[in-house]
Amino acid sequence: MTYANQHRDLPRNFVVGDDILAQFRKFIEEKGFSYVSQSEDELANLKKIAAEEGYLEVLQDEITGLETALKAQKTDDFARNRDYIVRELEKEIAAKLFGTKAKVEATFDDDPYLAEAIKILQSQERYLAILGAGAKRKG
């Protein structure tokens, strides 16, 4: 990962903020990154089937409208998926700089299961209630 190689001095508890995100966006644009969404793939498949069945001419305006709408929505994908992109960048940068353990640790802040487990462990009443409920079911 280019960013990690150029920023080896990042602290272990770094956070991907707007600056890193902007650099990543610029990087993928410069590299010409593109992708086909599942919706685009399915629409292409519909177009192919419609052509095979002889319906393409009748459906062309609707299909063109859907293609245009998908392109418009796709331009917003980066913003719509910001949280996911941030989490993935944090994991990948952490792995590159600090190893596999750091990659896993980078997920801790956003892990709802871990957060709930910590809450349970901090509440002796809840902890014992769960253990008691499990013991009653077994017996």
GUDREN-965079 format. One record per atom (N, C-alpha, C, CB): x, y, z; residue in three letters. Coordinates in pm, whole numbers, padded with zeros to 5 digits, always signed. Glycine has a CB too. Example, Ala and Ser with C-alpha at 12.3 -4.5 7.8 and 13.67 -1.06 7.14 Angstrom:
2
+01319-00569+00780ALA
+01230-00450+00780ALA
+01320-00330+00780ALA
+01131-00447+00905ALA
+01285-00225+00708SER
+01367-00106+00714SER
+01290+00003+00787SER
+01408-00060+00572SER
This chain:
139
+00085-00118+00000MET
+00000+00000+00000MET
+00089+00124+00000MET
-00096+00000+00122MET
+00075+00205-00099THR
+00159+00322-00118THR
+00155+00417+00001THR
+00118+00395-00244THR
+00036+00444+00053TYR
+00023+00539+00163TYR
+00104+00492+00284TYR
-00124+00557+00202TYR
+00090+00366+00319ALA
+00162+00312+00435ALA
+00313+00322+00414ALA
+00121+00166+00461ALA
+00359+00297+00294ASN
+00503+00306+00267ASN
+00555+00448+00282ASN
+00533+00256+00127ASN
+00471+00546+00251GLN
+00513+00685+00260GLN
+00490+00746+00398GLN
+00439+00766+00156GLN
+00419+00675+00486HIS
+00387+00728+00618HIS
+00419+00626+00727HIS
+00239+00768+00626HIS
+00540+00580+00727ARG
+00582+00478+00824ARG
+00583+00530+00968ARG
+00720+00427+00788ARG
+00574+00661+00986ASP
+00578+00720+01120ASP
+00440+00737+01182ASP
+00647+00854+01113ASP
+00337+00684+01119LEU
+00202+00694+01176LEU
+00198+00625+01311LEU
+00096+00632+01081LEU
+00129+00683+01408PRO
+00116+00614+01537PRO
+00025+00493+01524PRO
+00063+00711+01646PRO
+00039+00400+01614ARG
-00039+00276+01610ARG
-00189+00305+01620ARG
+00004+00182+01722ARG
-00226+00411+01687ASN
-00369+00445+01704ASN
-00417+00550+01604ASN
-00393+00496+01847ASN
-00357+00553+01484PHE
-00395+00651+01383PHE
-00543+00634+01345PHE
-00305+00638+01257PHE
-00599+00740+01292VAL
-00738+00738+01245VAL
-00739+00788+01101VAL
-00831+00825+01337VAL
-00815+00720+01016VAL
-00829+00767+00878VAL
-00930+00882+00880VAL
-00875+00651+00781VAL
-00879+01001+00857GLY
-00964+01120+00855GLY
-00986+01168+00713GLY
-00902+01232+00940GLY
-01041+01287+00702ASP
-01073+01342+00570ASP
-00949+01357+00482ASP
-01140+01477+00586ASP
-00833+01390+00543ASP
-00712+01408+00464ASP
-00667+01277+00399ASP
-00600+01463+00552ASP
-00663+01169+00475ILE
-00624+01040+00420ILE
-00727+00993+00318ILE
-00607+00936+00533ILE
-00853+01015+00349LEU
-00960+00974+00257LEU
-00949+01050+00124LEU
-01098+00999+00321LEU
-00919+01179+00131ALA
-00903+01258+00008ALA
-00783+01208-00073ALA
-00885+01408+00043ALA
-00675+01175-00004GLN
-00558+01121-00073GLN
-00591+00987-00139GLN
-00439+01104+00025GLN
-00668+00904-00071PHE
-00707+00775-00128PHE
-00795+00794-00251PHE
-00779+00690-00023PHE
-00888+00887-00241ARG
-00977+00913-00355ARG
-00896+00962-00476ARG
-01085+01016-00318ARG
-00802+01051-00451LYS
-00716+01101-00559LYS
-00635+00986-00618LYS
-00622+01212-00507LYS
-00584+00898-00533PHE
-00505+00783-00577PHE
-00586+00692-00670PHE
-00454+00703-00456PHE
-00708+00658-00630ILE
-00787+00566-00713ILE
-00830+00633-00845ILE
-00911+00517-00636ILE
-00853+00764-00839GLU
-00886+00835-00963GLU
-00767+00838-01059GLU
-00932+00979-00932GLU
-00648+00862-01003GLU
-00527+00865-01086GLU
-00498+00728-01147GLU
-00406+00912-01004GLU
-00531+00624-01074LYS
-00507+00487-01122LYS
-00617+00440-01217LYS
-00496+00391-01004LYS
-00721+00521-01234GLY
-00831+00485-01324GLY
-00916+00371-01270GLY
-00776+00447-01458GLY
-00927+00363-01139PHE
-01006+00257-01077PHE
-01152+00266-01122PHE
-00997+00264-00923PHE
-01206+00154-01161SER
-01347+00148-01194SER
-01399+00011-01152SER
-01371+00175-01346SER
-01527+00000-01143TYR
-01589-00126-01104TYR
-01728-00134-01166TYR
-01596-00140-00950TYR
-01777-00254-01175VAL
-01913-00277-01223VAL
-01995-00319-01102VAL
-01918-00385-01338VAL
-02097-00242-01071SER
-02182-00277-00957SER
-02270-00396-00993SER
-02269-00156-00914SER
-02324-00458-00892GLN
-02414-00571-00917GLN
-02535-00525-00997GLN
-02459-00635-00784GLN
-02584-00405-00969SER
-02698-00351-01044SER
-02664-00335-01192SER
-02741-00217-00985SER
-02545-00283-01219GLU
-02503-00266-01359GLU
-02489-00402-01428GLU
-02369-00190-01366GLU
-02435-00497-01355ASP
-02418-00631-01410ASP
-02554-00694-01442ASP
-02340-00719-01311ASP
-02647-00680-01349GLU
-02780-00737-01370GLU
-02854-00666-01485GLU
-02863-00728-01241GLU
-02836-00535-01495LEU
-02899-00460-01604LEU
-02842-00503-01739LEU
-02880-00309-01583LEU
-02711-00526-01745ALA
-02648-00574-01869ALA
-02704-00712-01904ALA
-02493-00580-01854ALA
-02724-00795-01803ASN
-02782-00927-01825ASN
-02925-00915-01877ASN
-02778-01010-01696ASN
-03003-00824-01818LEU
-03141-00802-01864LEU
-03140-00757-02010LEU
-03212-00696-01775LEU
-03049-00667-02042LYS
-03039-00616-02179LYS
-03008-00731-02276LYS
-02930-00506-02188LYS
-02917-00818-02236LYS
-02879-00932-02320LYS
-02999-01026-02340LYS
-02761-01009-02257LYS
-03069-01056-02231ILE
-03184-01146-02240ILE
-03295-01083-02323ILE
-03236-01182-02099ILE
-03317-00953-02301ALA
-03420-00883-02379ALA
-03387-00888-02529ALA
-03434-00735-02333ALA
-03259-00877-02563ALA
-03218-00884-02704ALA
-03242-01024-02758ALA
-03069-00844-02720ALA
-03206-01124-02678GLU
-03224-01263-02722GLU
-03372-01297-02743GLU
-03164-01359-02619GLU
-03457-01240-02660GLU
-03600-01269-02669GLU
-03675-01174-02762GLU
-03662-01264-02532GLU
-03604-01077-02817GLY
-03666-00985-02912GLY
-03741-00869-02848GLY
-03759-01061-02998GLY
-03713-00840-02722TYR
-03781-00731-02651TYR
-03696-00604-02639TYR
-03821-00776-02514TYR
-03572-00609-02680LEU
-03482-00496-02656LEU
-03532-00367-02719LEU
-03344-00528-02710LEU
-03580-00372-02840GLU
-03627-00250-02906GLU
-03740-00185-02828GLU
-03673-00281-03049GLU
-03831-00265-02777VAL
-03945-00212-02702VAL
-03901-00157-02566VAL
-04051-00322-02683VAL
-03799-00220-02505LEU
-03756-00183-02370LEU
-03639-00085-02367LEU
-03718-00306-02293LEU
-03585-00048-02483GLN
-03462+00031-02488GLN
-03472+00162-02410GLN
-03427+00061-02631GLN
-03580+00235-02421ASP
-03592+00363-02349ASP
-03587+00342-02198ASP
-03723+00433-02388ASP
-03657+00239-02149GLU
-03657+00210-02005GLU
-03518+00167-01958GLU
-03760+00101-01972GLU
-03452+00083-02038ILE
-03318+00037-02002ILE
-03220+00153-02002ILE
-03271-00074-02099ILE
-03230+00241-02101THR
-03143+00358-02107THR
-03167+00447-01984THR
-03167+00439-02238THR
-03294+00463-01945GLY
-03326+00541-01825GLY
-03265+00480-01700GLY
-03476+00551-01808GLY
-03270+00348-01689LEU
-03209+00280-01574LEU
-03058+00295-01575LEU
-03248+00131-01574LEU
-02997+00284-01693GLU
-02852+00301-01703GLU
-02810+00441-01658GLU
-02805+00274-01847GLU
-02886+00540-01701THR
-02856+00679-01663THR
-02871+00698-01512THR
-02949+00777-01739THR
-02977+00643-01455ALA
-03000+00654-01311ALA
-02889+00583-01232ALA
-03137+00594-01272ALA
-02847+00468-01279LEU
-02739+00396-01211LEU
-02608+00473-01214LEU
-02719+00259-01274LEU
-02577+00534-01328LYS
-02454+00613-01338LYS
-02457+00730-01241LYS
-02435+00664-01482LYS
-02572+00794-01229ALA
-02586+00907-01136ALA
-02566+00861-00992ALA
-02723+00974-01151ALA
-02624+00748-00957GLN
-02609+00695-00821GLN
-02466+00649-00795GLN
-02705+00580-00798GLN
-02403+00596-00895LYS
-02268+00543-00879LYS
-02168+00654-00844LYS
-02224+00472-01006LYS
-02192+00775-00893THR
-02101+00885-00860THR
-02104+00917-00711THR
-02138+01009-00942THR
-02211+00881-00643ASP
-02223+00906-00499ASP
-02177+00788-00413ASP
-02365+00938-00465ASP
-02132+00680-00478ASP
-02093+00560-00404ASP
-01983+00586-00302ASP
-02049+00453-00499ASP
-01884+00665-00337PHE
-01773+00690-00245PHE
-01825+00754-00117PHE
-01667+00781-00311PHE
-01907+00856-00130ALA
-01962+00924-00012ALA
-02056+00831+00066ALA
-02037+01052-00053ALA
-02136+00756-00006ARG
-02233+00666+00058ARG
-02164+00553+00135ARG
-02327+00607-00047ARG
-02046+00515+00089ASN
-01972+00404+00151ASN
-01851+00452+00232ASN
-01926+00306+00045ASN
-01855+00578+00271ARG
-01742+00638+00341ARG
-01699+00558+00463ARG
-01776+00780+00382ARG
-01793+00521+00549ASP
-01759+00450+00672ASP
-01690+00317+00642ASP
-01885+00426+00756ASP
-01741+00245+00544TYR
-01680+00118+00505TYR
-01538+00140+00453TYR
-01767+00047+00397TYR
-01520+00241+00368ILE
-01389+00270+00311ILE
-01291+00307+00421ILE
-01398+00383+00207ILE
-01335+00389+00516VAL
-01249+00428+00629VAL
-01205+00305+00707VAL
-01323+00527+00721VAL
-01300+00217+00741ARG
-01266+00096+00818ARG
-01165+00009+00742ARG
-01393+00014+00848ARG
-01188-00008+00613GLU
-01098-00093+00534GLU
-00959-00031+00522GLU
-01156-00116+00394GLU
-00953+00100+00503LEU
-00822+00167+00497LEU
-00748+00154+00629LEU
-00839+00315+00461LEU
-00820+00172+00740GLU
-00756+00158+00871GLU
-00700+00017+00890GLU
-00856+00189+00983GLU
-00776-00083+00849LYS
-00728-00221+00862LYS
-00605-00245+00775LYS
-00839-00320+00824LYS
-00611-00202+00650GLU
-00501-00230+00557GLU
-00374-00152+00593GLU
-00543-00197+00415GLU
-00389-00027+00632ILE
-00271+00052+00672ILE
-00211-00006+00799ILE
-00309+00201+00694ILE
-00296-00041+00896ALA
-00248-00102+01021ALA
-00174-00232+00993ALA
-00365-00128+01118ALA
-00228-00314+00904ALA
-00162-00441+00871ALA
-00026-00417+00807ALA
-00251-00523+00775ALA
-00019-00321+00718LYS
+00107-00292+00649LYS
+00212-00238+00745LYS
+00083-00193+00536LYS
+00171-00150+00835LEU
+00267-00086+00925LEU
+00298-00168+01050LEU
+00216+00047+00966LEU
+00198-00237+01103PHE
+00213-00299+01234PHE
+00184-00449+01239PHE
+00125-00231+01331PHE
+00142-00508+01127GLY
+00121-00652+01124GLY
-00025-00694+01137GLY
+00198-00715+01233GLY
-00045-00825+01131THR
-00179-00883+01130THR
-00256-00853+01259THR
-00169-01033+01110THR
-00188-00858+01371LYS
-00255-00831+01500LYS
-00314-00689+01499LYS
-00155-00847+01618LYS
-00240-00594+01447ALA
-00289-00456+01441ALA
-00408-00445+01345ALA
-00176-00361+01395ALA
-00408-00525+01240LYS
-00521-00524+01147LYS
-00648-00566+01220LYS
-00494-00618+01027LYS
-00638-00670+01299VAL
-00753-00715+01377VAL
-00792-00611+01481VAL
-00723-00850+01446VAL
-00694-00555+01549GLU
-00722-00454+01651GLU
-00790-00331+01592GLU
-00592-00413+01721GLU
-00761-00301+01467ALA
-00821-00185+01401ALA
-00973-00200+01386ALA
-00758-00163+01264ALA
-01024-00320+01397THR
-01168-00343+01384THR
-01241-00330+01518THR
-01193-00481+01326THR
-01168-00323+01627PHE
-01231-00325+01760PHE
-01327-00209+01784PHE
-01125-00323+01865PHE
-01293-00090+01736ASP
-01377+00028+01762ASP
-01516+00015+01700ASP
-01309+00152+01709ASP
-01527-00058+01590ASP
-01653-00067+01518ASP
-01720-00204+01530ASP
-01632-00035+01373ASP
-01671-00287+01618ASP
-01725-00424+01630ASP
-01839-00426+01731ASP
-01613-00523+01673ASP
-01965-00437+01684PRO
-02078-00434+01777PRO
-02081-00554+01870PRO
-02208-00429+01700PRO
-02030-00668+01826TYR
-02028-00788+01911TYR
-01928-00772+02025TYR
-01994-00913+01828TYR
-01813-00716+01994LEU
-01714-00690+02096LEU
-01766-00588+02196LEU
-01582-00642+02033LEU
-01829-00483+02147ALA
-01885-00381+02236ALA
-01988-00441+02331ALA
-01949-00267+02154ALA
-02074-00526+02280GLU
-02176-00591+02364GLU
-02111-00685+02464GLU
-02277-00667+02278GLU
-02010-00760+02422ALA
-01939-00851+02512ALA
-01875-00773+02627ALA
-01833-00931+02436ALA
-01816-00660+02598ILE
-01754-00577+02702ILE
-01861-00528+02800ILE
-01680-00457+02639ILE
-01976-00485+02749LYS
-02084-00442+02837LYS
-02128-00554+02931LYS
-02204-00393+02754LYS
-02140-00673+02876ILE
-02181-00788+02957ILE
-02077-00818+03064ILE
-02204-00912+02868ILE
-01950-00816+03026LEU
-01844-00845+03122LEU
-01833-00736+03229LEU
-01711-00859+03049LEU
-01875-00615+03198GLN
-01870-00507+03296GLN
-01989-00508+03391GLN
-01862-00373+03225GLN
-02090-00585+03359SER
-02208-00593+03443SER
-02219-00735+03500SER
-02337-00555+03364SER
-02183-00748+03626GLN
-02187-00880+03688GLN
-02329-00938+03684GLN
-02137-00872+03834GLN
-02430-00853+03701GLU
-02569-00900+03698GLU
-02603-00962+03563GLU
-02665-00783+03730GLU
-02572-00891+03456ARG
-02600-00945+03321ARG
-02518-01071+03293ARG
-02569-00839+03213ARG
-02392-01067+03336TYR
-02304-01181+03314TYR
-02360-01306+03382TYR
-02162-01150+03365TYR
-02397-01291+03509LEU
-02451-01406+03582LEU
-02587-01449+03529LEU
-02461-01373+03731LEU
-02666-01353+03484ALA
-02797-01387+03427ALA
-02781-01473+03302ALA
-02877-01260+03394ALA
-02683-01437+03220ILE
-02658-01516+03099ILE
-02607-01654+03134ILE
-02558-01444+03007ILE
-02514-01661+03228LEU
-02462-01791+03270LEU
-02570-01875+03334LEU
-02344-01773+03366LEU
-02653-01811+03415GLY
-02763-01883+03482GLY
-02864-01934+03382GLY
-02832-01793+03583GLY
-02896-01855+03281ALA
-02992-01896+03180ALA
-02938-02014+03102ALA
-03026-01780+03085ALA
-02810-02013+03073GLY
-02750-02124+02999GLY
-02746-02250+03081GLY
-02612-02088+02954GLY
-02718-02235+03209ALA
-02710-02351+03297ALA
-02848-02415+03315ALA
-02652-02311+03434ALA
-02953-02332+03323LYS
-03088-02385+03338LYS
-03131-02463+03216LYS
-03187-02273+03365LYS
-03094-02417+03098ARG
-03134-02486+02974ARG
-03066-02621+02963ARG
-03099-02401+02851ARG
-02942-02632+03010LYS
-02869-02757+02999LYS
-02924-02861+03096LYS
-02720-02734+03024LYS
-02970-02814+03209GLY
-03012-02906+03316GLY
-03150-02950+03305GLY
-02994-02845+03446GLY
